[in-house]
Amino acid sequence: MGFSQIGKNLFKAKCNTCHHLNRDATGSDLTGVKAKWEAAGEADLLYEWVNSNLLKAQNKSAMAAKIDSYSKREMPNQDLTIEEINAIFSYVDSVVPTFIDAPPNDPTTSESR
């Protein structure tokens, strides 16, 4: 089983209840989440956030504070290895966006071709 497939299975088991790809749900949209934390200079803190959302309480992360402003709901600790988290991110980054409400003549949809 490939790394991205392992990530897909983990995503469905651990994340899919609250998080969706390409749209917000109970949890925020995870599309590009690793790149966003890297751009904020907090890539190392992302792994800590996934397994223990104490970053918010400890004021260690601007990204964690941003997530808190999105939702006050506590994310449960996931108890995942770094390899498992990377597999989830690999899957998340491999998903091609879908457009549910695309305009009729939108060139990104097959209907307009």
C-alpha positions in Angstrom: 0.0 0.0 0.0 1.4 3.4 -1.0 2.2 6.2 1.4 -0.7 8.4 0.1 -3.1 5.4 0.4 -2.1 4.8 4.0 -2.7 8.6 4.6 -6.1 8.3 3.0 -7.0 5.4 5.4 -5.7 7.4 8.4 -7.5 10.5 7.3 -10.8 8.6 7.1 -10.2 7.0 10.5 -8.9 10.0 12.4 -9.8 13.3 10.6 -12.8 12.9 8.3 -15.4 13.3 11.0 -14.6 16.9 11.5 -12.3 17.9 8.6 -13.0 17.9 4.9 -10.8 18.7 1.9 -11.4 21.8 -0.2 -14.0 23.2 2.3 -14.5 24.0 5.9 -16.6 21.8 8.1 -16.7 21.4 11.9 -12.9 21.5 11.6 -11.0 23.7 9.2 -10.2 22.8 5.6 -7.0 20.8 5.6 -6.0 21.5 2.0 -2.4 22.8 2.0 -2.3 22.8 5.8 1.4 21.7 6.0 2.5 24.4 3.5 0.5 27.0 5.5 2.3 26.1 8.8 5.7 26.0 7.0 5.0 29.5 5.5 4.3 30.7 9.0 7.6 29.3 10.3 5.8 26.8 12.5 6.2 23.5 10.6 7.7 21.8 13.7 4.7 22.9 15.8 2.2 21.4 13.4 3.1 17.9 14.5 2.7 18.9 18.2 -0.7 20.5 17.4 -2.0 17.3 15.8 -1.2 15.2 18.8 -1.8 17.7 21.5 -3.6 21.0 21.0 -2.0 22.4 24.1 -0.1 24.9 21.8 -3.2 27.1 22.0 -3.2 27.1 25.8 0.6 27.7 25.9 0.5 30.6 23.4 3.3 29.0 21.4 1.7 29.2 18.0 0.1 31.9 15.9 -1.3 29.2 13.7 -2.9 27.5 16.6 -4.4 30.8 17.7 -5.8 31.3 14.2 -7.4 27.8 14.4 -8.9 28.8 17.7 -10.5 31.9 16.1 -12.1 29.5 13.5 -13.6 27.2 16.1 -13.6 27.0 19.9 -14.2 23.3 19.6 -11.3 21.3 21.0 -9.6 18.9 18.6 -9.0 15.5 20.4 -5.5 14.3 20.7 -4.8 12.0 17.8 -1.9 9.9 19.1 -0.2 9.5 15.7 3.4 9.0 14.8 5.2 11.6 12.7 5.2 9.1 9.9 1.4 8.7 10.2 1.0 12.4 10.2 3.2 12.8 7.1 1.1 10.1 5.4 -2.1 12.1 6.1 -0.4 15.2 4.7 0.7 13.3 1.7 -2.9 12.2 1.0 -4.3 15.7 1.7 -1.8 17.2 -0.8 -2.6 14.6 -3.4 -6.3 15.4 -3.6 -7.3 17.3 -6.6 -9.9 20.1 -5.8 -13.4 19.5 -7.0 -15.8 22.4 -7.7 -19.3 21.7 -6.6 -20.8 25.1 -7.5 -18.7 26.1 -10.5 -20.3 28.5 -12.9 -21.7 26.9 -16.1 -19.0 28.2 -18.3 -16.1 27.6 -15.9 -13.2 26.1 -17.8 -12.2 24.1 -14.7 -15.2 21.8 -15.1 -15.7 19.1 -17.7 -19.3 20.4 -18.4 -18.0 23.5 -20.2 -15.7 21.6 -22.6 
